[in-house]
Amino acid sequence: MSGTPDRVGIELGEILVGTTRLEPEQLARARARQQDRSERLGDVLVEEGMLDADEIMHGIARQLGLEVRQSISPEEVDEDLLRKVPISFAKQHRLLPLGRTAEGELRVVAADALATEPLDDLRLLFDGADILLELASERVIVNAINEVYDRGTTSTDQLAEAAEDDLDALADEASLEPQDLLEATDDAPIIRLVNSLLQHAVKERASDIHIEPFEKEVRVRFRIDDVLYEPMKPLPRALQASIASRIKIMGNLDIAEKRLPQDGRIRLKIAGRDYDVRLSTLPVAFGERLVLRLLPDSQALLDLEKIGFSETQMAVLQRIIRRPNGIFLVTGPTGSGKTTTLHACLAEVNHTDKNIITIEEPVEITQEGIGQIEVNPKINLSFATGLRAILRQDPNVVLVGEIRDKETADIAIQASLTGHLVLSTLHTNDSASAITRLVDMGVEPFLVGSSLVAVLAQRLVRILCLECREAYTASSEELREMGVRPPDHPVTIYRGRGCPECAHTGYHGRLGIFEIMVVDDDIRAMVSTNVDSKTIKKMAVSKGMGTLRADGARKVLRGITSLAELMRATEEEGSIDQI
């Protein structure tokens, strides 16, 4: 939300405290910051991570007595009205005219009820008509805008008739400046299909697109909140080669090479936002399997509070990343958000007085002011060789994408012992296991103990959809499963029913759960004597470390995620602690 300072912030604040997770103390802090910044209360609450934009919208709807739409059907939008409203205006202001009432009022759905200027422009555009305003989330409005304005998308049946001769025009498509796909007017059916897939993936918040050839068909799947979905029926098998060639040309790959895996990169602009798309091809039995990972070029992800850290965890993390030396490791399985967390840590210390250099495979998130190197096995640029070169550049902070072998671990440890802060990742299940993993690599235990300052273990859990979550009373067995001592009074937790807003999954977005093990003198002594990871973890828990399951349980009790999601994310961890 953006615009002029909030004139009704006090009333809105009381509504939000009564209907959302906002605490009175948070509201007081937000009001103080609002006065300092001369911004609207809702803007401050969103910027500080206390609430999200949808919660603010529902609060404003209550305040102004407006209806909130959960979906917009293209059939209810009057096409005659759309001809007067440019798509750029609708996208910029997140609004859409729907039609006229019997009394001549203009029905408009918008994401921001307090942004009056675009509504005034609409009123003038439609001869001074009175506006009947309804509210909807940005996601719902953008989806509707794309559906009602996009008349160029070809149906699957039409695409089945596309000849492979259309590939002759693909080589002319490359351009240095990315084109906004929502404005694309390409006529080639394959081009329109690929563009449509990318557009739809962004609308649905997909992180990956999987294009998988089989004997008689090509299956397309989107990964949304770490779960794969099929957004469309399978495509005809005859289109596989054309689709693969189109995407490989966009990624500057060799379209003639179909026997070897290839990796590429595509720079795109979709719905006004820049995306860095990582492309991977893999030869399989019936063609080439393609996976496209969509990485938004945005610094919005690099906020530790929005990632899911509590205030206590934030305080510990701030002390760790401001140390002058030592090794800080982030552990977890593939896809648990380790890279995002490390780059959020770098964003916290990225100032002109720090020399920060990273070596990664690949560079997925770019930041101004940081030197970033990409591993390249073809020229023997590994983590170890790159790290040696980095240390000759007088860095303050070094990020190593992953410690995979003893050579990289030894160099990282030596760097930490000679005045550098080293951040890296390991693939282990919990924080204590990172220590035994380094020892198993061949690193001397006393070197691990003297260099390691902390280990952060994390997982990602899906966030319950605010539109359809329902409350229920947790049983004693469920509480014990979370590691919570059943109290004398009923405990309310939530689960998702599923609705159009969340594509009937019950979830919308993901958040991290964490455990931070700080290596103090007692743990350092245990590491030096080569104690097993379970004993180290018990020591850390006795000193106050909260486990992954304990952090997840707090988020379940706050209504952020569900018990089922917590159990899925922490299935390998037993209930070793109580909260």
MINULUM-62644 format. One record per residue (C-alpha): residue in three letters; x, y, z. Coordinates in steps of 0.5 Angstrom, whole numbers, plus 2048, in hexadecimal, padded with zeros to 3 digits. Last residue first. Layout:
<rs>
ALAXYZ ...
</rs>
This chain:
<rs>
ILE80F7CD833 GLN8117C6834 ASP8177C3831 ILE81A7BC82E SER8137BB82A GLY8177B7824 GLU81A7BA81E GLU81A7B7817 GLU8137B9816 THR8147C0817 ALA8117C3810 ARG80C7BE810 MET80A7BF817 LEU80A7C6817 GLU8057C6810 ALA8007C1814 LEU8007C681A SER7FE7CC816 THR8027D2814 ILE8017DA817 GLY7FC7D981C ARG8007DB822 LEU8007D4825 VAL8027D181E LYS8087D681E ARG80A7D5825 ALA80A7CD823 GLY80F7CF81D ASP8147D2822 ALA8137CC827 ARG8147C7821 LEU81A7CA81E THR81D7CA825 GLY81E7D082A MET8257D182D GLY8247D3835 LYS82B7D0838 SER8277C9839 VAL8267C9831 ALA82D7CA82F MET82F7C4834 LYS82A7C0831 LYS82D7C282A ILE8347C082C THR8327B982F LYS82E7B8828 SER8347BA824 ASP8397B5827 VAL83F7B882B ASN8457B9827 THR8497BB82D SER84A7C282A VAL8437C2828 MET8417C1830 ALA8467C7832 ARG8437CC82D ILE83C7CA82F ASP83E7CC836 ASP8427D2834 ASP83C7D5830 VAL83A7D3829 VAL8337D6827 MET82E7D1825 ILE8287D5821 GLU8227D1820 PHE81D7D381A ILE8177D3817 GLY8167D7810 LEU8107DA80D ARG80C7D8807 GLY8067DB802 HIS7FF7D9802 TYR7FC7D3805 GLY7F57CF805 THR7F77CC7FE HIS7F07CE7FB ALA7F47D37F6 CYS7F67D77FC GLU7F17DD7FA PRO7EC7D87F7 CYS7EB7D47FE GLY7EE7CF802 ARG7EC7CC809 GLY7F27CE80D ARG7F47CC814 TYR7F47D081A ILE7F67D0822 THR7F27D1828 VAL7F47CE82F PRO7EF7CC834 HIS7F17CE83B ASP7F47C9840 PRO7FB7CA83C PRO7FE7C4838 ARG8057C4838 VAL8077C6831 GLY80C7C282D MET8087C2826 GLU8067BB827 ARG8057BD82E LEU8007C282C GLU7FD7BD827 GLU7FC7B882C SER7F87BD831 SER7F37BE82B ALA7F47C5828 THR7ED7C9828 TYR7EB7CC821 ALA7EC7D281D GLU7EB7D3815 ARG7EF7D5810 CYS7EC7D880A GLU7ED7DF808 LEU7F47DF80C CYS7F77DA808 LEU7FC7D680D ILE8037D780C ARG8077D1809 VAL80D7CF80D LEU8147D080B ARG81A7CD80F GLN8207CF813 ALA8267CD817 LEU82B7D3819 VAL8327D281B ALA8367D681F VAL83D7D9821 LEU8417D381D SER8497D581D SER84C7D2824 GLY8477CC824 VAL8487CA81D LEU8507CA81D PHE8507C6824 PRO84C7C1820 GLU8517C081B VAL84D7C1814 GLY84D7BA810 MET8467BA80D ASP8437B6812 VAL8457BC817 LEU8427C1813 ARG83B7BD813 THR83C7BB81B ILE83C7C381C ALA8367C4817 SER8327BF81A ALA8317C3820 SER82D7C881C ASP8287C3819 ASN8267BF813 THR82D7C080F HIS82F7C3809 LEU8347C880A THR8347D0809 SER8397D6809 LEU83A7DC80C VAL8427DE80E LEU8437E4812 HIS84B7E5811 GLY8507E7816 THR8567E1815 LEU8527DC819 SER84C7DD814 ALA8507DC80E GLN8547D6811 ILE84D7D3812 ALA84A7D480B ILE8517D2808 ASP8507CB80C ALA8497CA80A THR84A7CB802 GLU84F7C6802 LYS84B7C1807 ASP8467C1802 ARG83F7C4801 ILE83E7CA804 GLU8397CE801 GLY8387D57FE VAL83E7D8801 LEU83C7DF804 VAL8427E3806 VAL8427E980A ASN8477EE80C PRO84B7ED805 ASP8527EF804 GLN8527ED7FC ARG8587E77FD LEU8527E3801 ILE84E7E37FB ALA8537DF7F7 ARG8547DA7FC LEU84C7DA7FD GLY84B7D97F5 THR8507D37F5 ALA84C7CF7FA PHE8457D17F8 SER8477CF7F1 LEU84A7D27EB ASN84D7CD7E7 ILE84B7D07E0 LYS8467CB7DE PRO8447CB7E6 ASN8417D27E6 VAL83F7D47ED GLU83C7DB7ED ILE83F7E17F0 GLN83C7E77F3 GLY83F7EE7F6 ILE83A7F17FA GLY8387F97FA GLU8317F87F6 GLN82E7F17F8 THR82D7EB7F3 ILE8297E57F5 GLU82A7DE7F1 VAL8317DE7F0 PRO8327D77EE GLU8367D37F1 GLU8387D97F6 ILE83F7DC7F8 THR83D7E37FC ILE8417E97FD ILE8407EE802 ASN8457F4804 LYS8417F880A ASP84280080B THR83D801805 HIS8377FD809 ASN8357F6807 VAL8347F480E GLU82C7F380F ALA82C7F1807 LEU8317EB808 CYS82D7E880E ALA8277E8809 HIS82C7E5804 LEU82D7E0808 THR8257DF80A THR8247DE802 THR8297D9801 LYS8277D5807 GLY8207D5804 SER81E7CE806 GLY81E7CC7FE THR8237C67FF PRO8247C4806 GLY8267C880C THR82C7CB80F VAL82E7D2810 LEU8367D3812 PHE8397D9816 ILE8417D9816 GLY8457DE81A ASN8477E5819 PRO8457EC81A ARG83F7EA81D ARG8397EE81B ILE8357E8818 ILE8357E581F ARG8337EB823 GLN82D7EC81E LEU82B7E581E VAL82A7E4825 ALA8267EB825 MET8227E881F GLN8217E1823 THR81E7E5829 GLU8197EA824 SER8177E4821 PHE81A7E281A GLY8147E0814 ILE8177E280E LYS8147E980E GLU8187EB814 LEU81E7E9811 ASP81D7EE80B LEU8207EC804 LEU81A7E9801 ALA8187F07FF GLN81F7F27FB SER81C7F07F5 ASP81E7EC7EE PRO8197E77EF LEU81C7E07EE LEU8187DB7E9 ARG81B7D47E9 LEU81A7D17E2 VAL81A7C97E2 LEU81A7C67DB ARG81A7BF7D9 GLU81D7BD7D2 GLY81A7B87CE PHE8177B17CF ALA81C7AD7D3 VAL81F7B37D7 PRO8247B87D5 LEU8247BE7DA THR8247C57D9 SER8247CA7DF LEU8227D27DE ARG8237D77E4 VAL81E7DD7E3 ASP8207E37E5 TYR81A7E87E6 ASP8197EF7E5 ARG8127F27E7 GLY80D7F67E3 ALA8087F07E2 ILE80E7EB7DF LYS8157EE7DD LEU8197E97DB ARG8217E77DC ILE8227DF7DA ARG8287DB7DD GLY82B7D57DA ASP82D7CE7DC GLN82E7C87D8 PRO82D7C07D8 LEU8307BC7D2 ARG82D7B97CD LYS8287BE7CA GLU82D7C37C7 ALA82A7C67C1 ILE8277CB7C5 ASP82D7CE7C8 LEU82C7D27CE ASN82A7DA7CE GLY8257D97D3 MET81F7DC7CF ILE8227D77C9 LYS8227D17CE ILE81A7D37D0 ARG8187D47C8 SER81C7CD7C7 ALA8197C97CD ILE8127CC7CB SER8137CA7C3 ALA8167C37C5 GLN8107C17CA LEU80A7C47C5 ALA8097BD7C2 ARG8087BA7C9 PRO8017BD7CA LEU8017C17D0 PRO7FE7BF7D7 LYS7F87C27DA MET7FA7C97DD PRO7FC7CB7E4 GLU7FF7C57E7 TYR8017C67EE LEU8087C47F1 VAL8097C67F9 ASP80E7CB7FC ASP80A7D17FD ILE8087D07F5 ARG80C7CC7F0 PHE8097CC7EA ARG8087C67E5 VAL8077C57DE ARG8077BE7DB VAL8087BD7D3 GLU8057B77D0 LYS8057B07CD GLU80B7AD7CF PHE80D7B27D4 PRO8107B97D4 GLU8117BD7DB ILE8107C57DB HIS8117C77E2 ILE8107CE7E4 ASP8137D07EB SER8127D67F0 ALA80B7D67EF ARG8077DC7F2 GLU8017DB7EE LYS8017E17EA VAL8087E07E8 ALA8077D97E6 HIS8027DC7E1 GLN8067E17DE LEU80C7DC7DD LEU8077D77DA SER8037DC7D6 ASN80A7DE7D3 VAL80C7D77D1 LEU8057D67CE ARG8057DD7CA ILE80C7DB7C7 ILE80A7D47C5 PRO8047D77C2 ALA8087DC7BE ASP8047E37BE ASP8087E77C2 THR8047EC7C6 ALA8087ED7CC GLU8057F27D1 LEU8047EE7D7 LEU80B7EB7D5 ASP80F7F17D7 GLN8157F17D2 PRO81C7F07D5 GLU8217F47D2 LEU8277F17CE SER8227EE7C9 ALA8217E67C7 GLU81B7E57C2 ASP81E7E57BC ALA8207DD7BD LEU8197DB7BE ALA8167DD7B7 ASP8197D67B4 LEU8157D37BA ASP80E7D47B7 ASP8107CF7B2 GLU80F7CA7B7 ALA8077CA7B5 ALA8027CD7BB GLU7FC7C87BB ALA7FC7C67C2 LEU7FD7CD7C4 GLN7F67CF7C2 ASP7F47C97C6 THR7F87CB7CC SER7F57D27CB THR7F97D87C9 THR7FA7DE7CD GLY7F97E57C9 ARG7F37E87CD ASP7F77EA7D3 TYR7F37EF7D6 VAL7ED7EB7DA GLU7F27E67DC ASN7F87EA7DE ILE7F37F07E2 ALA7F07EA7E5 ASN7F67E77E8 VAL7F97EE7EA ILE7F27EF7EE VAL7F27E97F2 ARG7FA7E97F3 GLU7F97F17F5 SER7F47EF7FA ALA7ED7F17F9 LEU7E87F77FB GLU7E27F97F9 LEU7E08017F7 LEU7DA8037F4 ILE7DC8097F0 ASP7D780F7EE ALA7D88117E6 GLY7DB8177E4 ASP7DC8167DD PHE7DF80F7DD LEU7E68127DD LEU7E58177E2 ARG7E38127E7 LEU7E980D7E5 ASP7EE8137E6 ASP7EA8147ED LEU7EB80D7EF PRO7F380D7ED GLU7F38137F2 THR7F08107F7 ALA7F580B7FA LEU7F180A801 ALA7ED8047FE ASP7F48007FC ALA7F37F97F8 ALA7ED7FC7F4 VAL7E77F97F1 VAL7E37FE7ED ARG7DB7FE7EC LEU7D98047E8 GLU7D28077EA GLY7CD8087E5 GLU7C78067E9 ALA7C67FF7E6 THR7CE7FE7E8 ARG7D37FF7E3 GLY7D97FA7E2 LEU7DF7F77E5 PRO7E57FC7E5 LEU7EB7FA7E7 LEU7F07FC7EC ARG7F87FB7EE HIS7FA8027ED GLN8008007E8 LYS7FD7FA7E5 ALA7F67FE7E3 PHE7FA8047E1 SER7FF7FF7DC ILE7F97FB7DA PRO7F68027D7 VAL7EE8037D9 LYS7EA8067D4 ARG7E97FF7D0 LEU7E87FC7D7 LEU7E17FF7D8 ASP7DF7FB7D1 GLU7E17F57D4 ASP7DD7F57DA VAL7E07F07DF GLU7DB7EB7E2 GLU7DD7E67DD PRO7E57E67DF SER7E37E47E6 ILE7E67E87EC SER7E87E47F3 GLN7E87E57FA ARG7E47EC7FA VAL7E47F0800 GLU7DE7F4801 LEU7DF7FB804 GLY7DC7FE80B LEU7E280380B GLN7E5800811 ARG7E37F9810 ALA7E67FA809 ILE7EC7FE80C GLY7EE7F8811 HIS7ED7F380B MET7F27F7807 ILE7F77F780D GLU7F77F080D ASP7F87EF806 ALA7FE7F3806 ASP8017EF80B LEU8027F1813 MET8087F2817 GLY80D7F2812 GLU8107F9813 GLU80E7FB80C VAL8077F880D LEU8057FC813 VAL809802811 ASP80480280A GLY7FE80180E LEU7FF807813 ARG80080B80D GLU80780F80D SER809815810 ARG810812811 ASP811814819 GLN80981481A GLN80980D817 ARG80E80A81B ALA80B80C822 ARG80480981F ALA80880381D ARG80B802824 ALA804803827 LEU8017FE823 GLN8077F9824 GLU8057FA82C PRO7FE7F982B GLU7FF7F2827 LEU7FD7F1820 ARG7FB7EA81F THR7F57EC81B THR7ED7EE81D GLY7EE7F2823 VAL7F47F5822 LEU7F37F781B ILE7EC7FA81D GLU7F07FF822 GLY7F580181D LEU7F0802818 GLU7ED80781C ILE7F380B81E GLY7F680B817 VAL7F080F814 ARG7F4814811 ASP7F980F80E PRO7FF81380B THR7FE814803 GLY80080E7FE SER8028077FF MET800800800 
</rs>
